[in-house]
Amino acid sequence: MSSDEIRIDAEIRTEFGKGAARRIRRADKIPAVMYGHGGEPRHITLPGHDTMMALKYNANALLTIVVDGQQEYALAKDVQRHVLKPWIEHVDLVVVKKGEKVTVEVPVHVEGEAGPETIVTVDAQTLEVEADVTSIPESIIVSVEGLEAGTQVLASEVEVPKGSTLVTDPETLVVNITEQISAEALEAELAEAEAEAGVERDESEDETEGSPSDKQLAEGDAPMESPEDGNPEA
């Protein structure tokens, strides 16, 4: 559970626009906006390293944002990251109060080993739950230990952490266990797909079966000539 609070010292942002945002990022800070509970949106800057570490492993971490000596609790509502580099470019923060319940998306983690010759597919990477802001789960664990092919785990069958209530549709497929396809079956499916697409396979190898290979000829293993071929020593 994410009961630990993370303090982040922020500053009021007075510059706006693309140029200002670039200058803020060059100073290892992150442009952000904080809103909620009927208050006016406030534009602030966050320390880059501290914010990145706070949200690195838990996107739903409860943050204690301190601005001009005043502190408020907030959750990251939207985090915009650089497409190529491990940078956070902007954060939307929603103000919350202790004792308040919120609905958040929590990542699904699979543990254990399913039965032999099976494939485990996680269809729902996250599940929505309602929880107190001070006890938002960091993850939801789904055990697949010993599950056989054909098993499907629905959201209603997942055990959510104590204090949390499932919001996602109970019929949502979370984990699907299927049979591992053999090489022969894969080849058969490929051949069938090619046939349906009108693709003809190259049968040159079958047609030349029994004839000397290029490798044999290259090594000097040329076929012997028969008397009918005009061999003068026959």
N, C-alpha and C positions, 0 to 999 in steps of 0.2 A: 504494500500500500504506500501511496505517496503522501504520508502524513508530515514529512519534513518540509519546512518552508524555506524558500531560497530568496535571500535578500539581494535586490538589484538596485543600485543607486542610479537614478535617472536624472536628466536635466531637461528643462523646458526648451523646446526648439523654437527659434525665432526666424530662421532662414528656411525658405521653401524653394521648390523648383529643382530641376535636374542637376544644375550646377551645385546647388547647396547640398543636395543628397550625395553627390560625388565627394565633396569636401568632407562631409560627415563620415563617409565610409573610409576615406583615406586616413582619417584620424582614429581608425579602429573603433568606430561607433556605428550604431544602427538606427536609422529613422524609424519611428514608431508612432502609433496613435492609440490612445486609451479612451474607452468609452463604456457606457453602461450605467444602469440604475438611475436613468433620467438626467444624468449630468451631460454637460456639453463635451464633445470630443476634445481631448487634449493632445497636442503634438509634442512628443518628447524624443530624446535620444537615449539609447541604451548602450552600456559598455559592450563592445563586440565579443570579446573572449568570454566574459562571464555569462552573457546571454546564450552564446552558442553552447557552452558547457551545460547550462541549465536545461536546455531543450534537446541535448544530443541523444539521450537515452529515454527521455520521458516527455513526449509532446504535451502531456496534460499536467505537467508539474505546476504546483501552486506557487506563484511568485509573489513576493512581498516587494512592491515597487515603492521606492522612497524618492519623493520629489520635494525639494525645499524643506526637508525635515518632516514632511507629512507622509505617512505610509498607507498604502491601500493594497488589497489582495487582488490578484488578477490571474487569468488564464490566457494562454496564447490561443487566439481564435483562428488566426491565419498567419502562416510563416512563409514568406517568399524567399526562395533560395536561388543562388546563382546557378545557371544551367551547367556550367563546367567546373566551377571552383567551389570548395566547401565553405562558402560565405552565406550569411544571412543578409538579405538586402532590405527587408522591411518586415515589421511585425505589427499585427493588429492585436491589441490586448482588450479583453472584456473584464470589467471590474466585477468582483464577486464579494460576498460577505460570508463570514464563518457561520455555519449552520444552514447555509443555502444548498439546495440540491440542484445539480446541473446535469444536462445530458451531453455525453461526450462519446467519441469513437475510441475504442480500446483495441490495440492490436492483438491478434490471435497467435499464440505460439503452440506448436505441436511438439509433443515429447513422446518418447517410447518408440518401439519398432513394431510395425504391423507384421502380419503373418508372412510366411515365405512366398516369394514370387508375386509380390503385390506392389502397386504404385499408390502413393499417398498424394492426393491433390487437395490443396487448401483453396476452396472456392470463395470463402469469405475471409479476407485478410484482416478485417476489423468487425467488431460488433458494437452497436450502440447500447450504452447502459446509462441509467440514472444513478447518481451517487452524490454523497455530501462532498463539498469541495475539498475538505480536509482528508478524505479517504478514497480518492479516485484510484482505482487499480491501474498499475502500470501495464499489465497484460492479462490475458485470459488464457489459461492453459487447457489444452485438449489432449488427452492421452489416447494414443492409437495402439498401445501395447497389445500385441496378439490379435488385432482385428483382422478378419478374413476379407478376401475379395467379395465385393457386393455390399459391404457395410457402408452406410451413409449416416453421418452425424449431423443432426439438425440443431438449429439454435436452441430449441426447447430442451435438448438433451445435454447442453453444455452447462457445466456448473460455474456460475458467475461468483466472484468473490463475495464474501459476507458483507452486507451493507449496500450492495449494488442490486439494481433491478434491471432485468433485460428489457430493452426498448425495441430492438430489432424484431422483425416478424419471426415468430417461433418456427415457421415452416422453412426458413432460410437454410439452404444447404451450406454447411460450414466445411466439413471434411468429407471427401469421397475416396473410398478404397476400391481400387479396380485391380483386375488380374494383369500381371505383367505379360506383354505379348511376346511370343517366341519369334526367333529369326525366321522360321518357316512361315508362321502366320503373317508376319510383316511382309515377307516376299510375296505371299499370295495376295494380300491386300493391295500391294503396289502393282502387281500384274493386273488385278481386276480394275484398278483405277486407270491404268494405262489403256486397257482395252476399252473402257467406257469413253476415254478421251480420244480414242482412235489412234493411239500411239503404237507403232509397230516396232518390236524389238529387233535388233540386229542379230540375225541367225547365221552370220558368215562363219562363225566358229563351228556350228553344227554341220554346215555344208562342206567344210574343208576337213572334216574329221578323218584322220587316217593319213592325210598328206603331210609331208615334212614341214616342220615349222621353220619360220625365218631364222630362228636361233640355230637349228640344225644345219641349215644351208650356210649360215655364216661361219659355222665351225668346220665346214668342209665335208659334212656328212651328206653328200649329194646322193640321190637314189641311183642304184645300179641300173645300167641299161640292159635291156633284154636283147636277144638275138634279132628280134623283129625291129629293134631300133637301129639296126645297122652296125652293131659292134663287130669289127673285122676279126676279133679273136674268138667269136662264138663258133 
